[in-house]
Amino acid sequence: MGKSKEDTAYAYAAGILDGEGYIAVPPRKDKRPGTPIIQVEMTSHEIIKFLYNLFQVGSVQKPKKRQPHHLQSWKWTVKYRQAYKTAEKVWPYIVHKKDKIYCILSYYK
């Protein structure tokens, strides 16, 4: 029995998150738990749209160029319970940042 198209898409997304993603629950200054966040920024608008369309959560921004000669980048950001739902879907496929995904999954338990 083969993988579904959806499984393949989540595995591909997990690869993007492993390589290019920022995944964290950064602590706040007052020592309370921070906000679970998953974020990808890159110059490929197509991949950012793919992530947004696959998970149907988060927001897409067009950040200001850091330098005039830089290519335009795009950023997909998911926070709070949307980050949890995203983490659940990529958990089986994440390799390098599994500990960071686990932090998001355990945040709401």
Buried (B, 14 or more C-beta within 10 A) or exposed (E): EEEEEEEEBBBBBBBBBBEEBBBBBEEEEEEEEBEBBBBBBBEBEEBBEBBBEBBEBBEEBEEEEEEEEEEEBBBBBBBBEBBBBBBEBBBEBBEEBBEBBBBBBEBEE
